[in-house]
């Protein structure tokens, strides 16, 4: 018997809105100079991000009121569609190449990244499958292996684009879902070790990834080459101090720090808003994780619990990797900061995931 619907989690809803508003402000502030130089319009990226935000909010509200139980009947079609698009983006003439990566499908009026959709598709697929497995999840062959195979295929297709960062987020999210579902620690330990070996090989077999890794260890060794991103990012964060240089007053956005409105927007935020502003974003993500995990713990059924865990951990892991890169704590991977970085497809599917999470919160048990 289903619980009576409650109002959605207001704290989670407010937290997401705050992150989204900060993101819109920072997209404008960080991109206004480069868009004026390139397009003659300082609002160029802001207007597009605002459009995606409104579209995403509409999708979030729809999913917030769409009973998550009904998602089960669409799981097969959803995952097949995701894989078809993931394969299509690798076909010449369909996928477009930007900065050496073939990650987007150009639809004319917009560019679409299938990998962002597949992350959410995989969370739904794995949540549905593991919820049905129950205690048999502790048997590797019948419990974990089928989902590991699907995850490996998805990660392999994403790596082929190439996009190591998104593949890491996907695999890390599914790994956490295995843990939440009750997989054996021995199996998880073996998978973790195998994953580290796989990441090491992925880095070693691609010269540009190896150069990024070496730059992470010693960025000062090549300050005008592979270490440039990290050094400029640290300059931005250091310049911000405690209170920041003031909104719109960044110096690094004047074509010094590449990708300053996408992957490195957190550095510009720290430069303009200081340690206090950057800390506010970190605290909002901590708040998001707390509410997401609370929803997972109080969910009425295993499918909802695993779905909430996957959505929460996926967004949190992506934020952690992005901040790690920007602060020089991790090698450069090209992962955007959820809600904050410029990127329409990423924002859209992140907000769709939030809508599902809010819908699950309407059926949770009060505590």
NORHUBEL-V758801 format. One record per run of one state. SS is the DSSP state (alpha for helix, beta for strand, coil for the rest). FROM is the first residue (numbers start at 1). LEN is the number of residues. If there is no record, write none. Layout:
ss: (SS,SS)
from: (FROM,FROM)
len: (LEN,LEN)
This chain:
ss: (coil,alpha,coil,alpha,coil,alpha,coil,beta,coil,beta,coil,beta,coil,beta,coil,alpha,coil,alpha,coil,alpha,coil,alpha,coil,alpha,coil,alpha,coil,alpha,coil,alpha,coil,alpha,coil,alpha,coil)
from: (1,10,40,44,65,68,89,92,93,95,99,101,107,111,113,114,139,140,160,164,182,185,205,207,218,219,223,228,241,265,298,302,327,344,362)
len: (9,30,4,21,3,21,3,1,2,4,2,6,4,2,1,25,1,20,4,18,3,20,2,11,1,4,5,13,24,33,4,25,17,18,6)
